[in-house]
Amino acid sequence: MKTILLCAVACLWTLPAYAQVPLYTYVNPMVGVGNDNQGDTVPGPALPSGSIHPSPETLTGSNAGYDPAAPISGFGQLHTQGSGGVTTYGTFLVSPQVGAPVFDEAAHLSEKSGEQAAADLYAVTLDRYQTRVEVTPSHYAAIYRVSFPQTDQAQLVFDITRKIKGLVASDQADVTLYPAEGKIIGHVKAKGYWNPALVDIWFCAKVDQKPKAWGVFKGGETLAGATSGATPADQRLGAWWSFDAQGGKPVLMKIAVSFTSAEKAEALLDHDIPGWDFDGVRQAAQAAWNTSLSQIEISGVSEANLKRFYTALYHTAIQPRDRSLDQADADLGTPHWDDYYTLWDTYRTEFPLMSLIRPHDYAGNIASIVHAFDRFGAFDTAFIAGRNYHVGQGGDEVDNVIGEGLIRGVPGVNWQNAYRVTHFNAFQRRSPRYLSQLYFAVGDQSPEPDNQRARSGSSTIGFALNDFYAGKLAEGTGHTNEAAVLASRAKMWRNVWNAKTESDGYTGFILPKQVDGAFQDIDPKLGWDGKTYNNVGFYEGTAWIYSYDMLHDIPGMVTAMGGRDMFIRRLQHALSSGLIDITNEPSFATPWLFSNVGRPDLSTYWANEIFKKFSADAYPGDEDNGAMSSHYVFNRIGLFPKLGTDLFYLHGPHQPKTVIHLESGKTFTLIARNAGPDQIYIQTATLNGRPLNTPWISQAEIMTGGTLELTLGSQPGRWAMKP
């Protein structure tokens, strides 16, 4: 480990020439901290795809467990980024205190000052205790440096059973203290997370100073001197160490979390942080982020824009989490990625970005999916804390992730193995009615046991998209008959297209369909509009929104709406009238549809309108585990994924120069001449010196390396416009 740290520090000072300022210094994790309308991001630090994510906790605030205006109760070790719904994690709270140890979370809240949030460190002073707390992460473990005031009653209090907002989330729990070693091991069988599965989680923590006293909180009892304890379901459990801090020396505590066993937690702790070099761990985190953030270089913009961009790029690299070493010994060597929260959110932008700048990780994710499929017999849209959750947001989105990887040419994947997953979903996992009648009906049940999400309109076209991708896997692996069946099924979105439905003078919409085949009579504007949420017929959408969501059959969609000219007028009306929630996942790609009918200028206009919704300190909604931040990254650099193809749409970049540093060692450079806030329209384009007259570029062309030069203007030109 010492060698690794030295290499990491050396890398920090041998950055590429373009990175004159260490890139990690541009990251501000406080961007997006707040409620669902700001991002729900996590203020604490983590490594790229890191397993542990220490962060401060409050009793009010977002699903990330933090309210910047509220007092701090302590520091949780696990978090999810940008997730709505039922809260998950906030697990294993550590509360530094002075005085008698207090377990009740509301009773040990502290106001704060001197807060510092960065990619490599979170630090804050707990004013109530006059105690400075700093934490920096490695991959599976984190190390805390706690500077207490002069006192003989310094405490570290551990809450084993809580989750976000201080709720008890335990089916059972146990804890053991080893005073002679300064070690504590705790375990919770967690419940009440968004994924309803019961999940065993362990931690191992060690301190660098011998505690002078200790004890256990069990239910309502305080058991001084106890070294073990256990509680049944819904009862709280905690423990504490006491220290004499009169010498002024900070207490160092390092902690690792495992979803495998207590022994694995301790092994991961010793592997990641064998010593007590807080600054060395921090410098390794800095080096890791410099490497990750250097994948895309932007230049020619203000420091504020650099901070906003590299913070977004930072957020794209948090989830999913690589837990490949946190497995049973027999599984070591097989990738294990976790916390897909959910694939419905991330297949549209997060995974296409990964395919471009981190294809090795993309391949690892697919290998992990196959491994989990073999273990559990399925791999679901939500895979959290190592457990499946078969939600019904749209369909079987794992097919989209695998299929998009195949189409985009992600190297290093065993596609025959991956085909087994998509084949199972296509012919066994789809809704029974969809498999027999090729539509999902009103009243059909979602797979999940609670909070039924699937709706006839959105799920039918979701399954059709799944079939498109599954068909590509079948075709690519030589299963031609199956590929033909799935290609036909992929067009069955037409089964929920009602050509007679009218709204605002436009005819033809996706509508929910009854069991008897009749369409449900609802207003196409009814449902999710970004404000009103009732999911009538659609998951987080309306008929207006989902009628533009057949991204695998754009020609068929254009024809169904009356052809090119009508499609353009109708889409302009939908966007101008606020009928499309352009910052929610079902509509991420909608503004770029203009490029398919020869109007890339309109795609550019609306891409710019979306870009304006990302403020300096917030996202325009849930960050959704990298979905929103990767959307920002693509919008900023002038690319956007054309799903179901190996193409990226082109629009006006927001900086003069972008360099994508590819894993192969090659670079792809985007030059935007005349770039500026009002200079958004592409006038001319050349790729490696040759004229480019299509409003997209292939992934293969990018991965080969080269230069794309765009000339921008303040008014639409004729570039790539076609009838």
Secondary structure by P-SEA (a helix, b strand, c coil): caaaaaaaaaaaaacccccccccccccccccccccccccccccccccccccbbbbbbccccccccccccccccbbbcccccccccccccccbbbbbbcccccccccccccccccccccccbbbbbcccccbbbbbbbcccbbbbbbbbccccbbbbbbbcccccccccccccbbbbbbccccbbbbbbcccccccccbbbbbbbbbbccccccccccccccccccccccccccccccccbbbbbccccbbbbbbbbbbcccaaaaaaaaaaccccccaaaaaaaaaaaaaaaacccccccccaaaaaaaaaaaaaaaccccccccccccccccbbbbccccccccccccaaaaaaaccaaaaaaaaaaaaaaaaacccccccccccccccccccccaaaaaaaaaaaacccccaaaaaaaaaaaaacccccccccccccccccccccccccccccaaaaaaaaaaaaaaaaaaaaaacaaaaaaaaaaaaaccccccccccccccccccccccccccccccccccccccccccccccccccccccccccccccaaaaaaaaccaaaaaaaaaaaaaaccccccccccccccccccccccaaaaaaaaaaaaaaccccccccccccaaaaaaaaaaaacbbbcccccbbbbccccccbbbbbccccbbbbbbbccccccccccccccccccccccccccaaaaaabbbbbbbbccccccccccc
